[in-house]
Amino acid sequence: MYMMATSPNSMVVNTSFSRLGPLKLPTISKFKIGLCQFSVTLDKNQNLIHARKLIKVAAEQGARIVVLPEMWNCPYSNDFFAKYAEDYDNKDDSPSFSLLSEVASCHGVTIVGGSMPERSNGQLYNTCVFGADGKLKAKHRKIHLFDIDIQGDISFKESETFTAGDKPTIVDTDIGRIGVGICHDIRFPELAMLYRAQGAHMICYPGAFNMSTGELLWELMQRTRAADNQLLVATCSPSRGSTGSYTTWGHSTLVGPSGELIATTACEETVVVAEIDYSAVQLQRQNIPLEKQWRREIYKFMDISEAESLKISTCFVSLPSDTVL
Ligand SMILES: O=C(O)CCC(=O)C(=O)O
């Protein structure tokens, strides 16, 4: 078993897929995905109308799963998150959530609802709601908050406003087992490895990378997460013209299990609709059987403080061969 700090109720999975060994295919293993890249304005209602329209466009082109951008109903700025936040447990205070349920049920699609500011028990979270046929299946609260300060370039501190989520989110659907991360979460390979170990077919990362880090890293990290873990990676960003001082990189993308680009776009508004075929995941895992090649007896990732307390100068240590990771 793969060990990582997870809380059991964060995993919305059943046991129909094995965790290790050959990947099992879900009921539907060939289908289309829609990535709705659109501009986010100050007018929340307008953002909702926009999302509704583009989800429809994706569904009409045959998408069974639709991914929205990070912060699709609110400009990406600490000045707005609290004002636009909704409480998804309160029907009267969640118009964005209600819209997603209604549209998903109307079009019979699974929705990875990008992210929105969520208010819950006095805290704010950057949250993705995941629903199928209008029913909420899971909520992913961004685990790794985007706090950076690149001198003379970009500075952003999500932790000024948001509380970090503390659970991974992986969901079983008729179109596969899907893991969720939000934007900065993609920089942490451990989360993707965890999803892979839990039998994920695909990881969806709604994101809003910026002009400073986007060009170098956005595609690179998607391809790396996909190739390392031999699964699909889908991302969806707001388009470039979105309101606010934060300029988004765009480039919503679908990457296949060998790290290949299946579909991508530039920075304008668009709906990317692309074909997914999980047999490519099976084939890639047969061709290059990483799972059999992993040397779990040699490496274990440990926390720096743990390593320091053991007086180990590197995070990688040799372990007895019977250690199970
Ligand atoms: O990690 C990065 O460089 C960008 C992340 C980001 O924009 C976000 O988490 O919203």
The ligand as an ORCA input file, in Angstrom:
! r2SCAN-3c Opt
* xyz 0 1
  O       2.334     27.726     -9.413
  C       2.271     28.668    -10.214
  O       3.262     29.113    -10.782
  C       0.969     29.281    -10.535
  C      -0.101     28.811     -9.627
  C      -1.323     29.627     -9.700
  O      -1.451     30.527    -10.483
  C      -2.438     29.303     -8.796
  O      -2.320     28.397     -7.978
  O      -3.482     29.966     -8.914
*
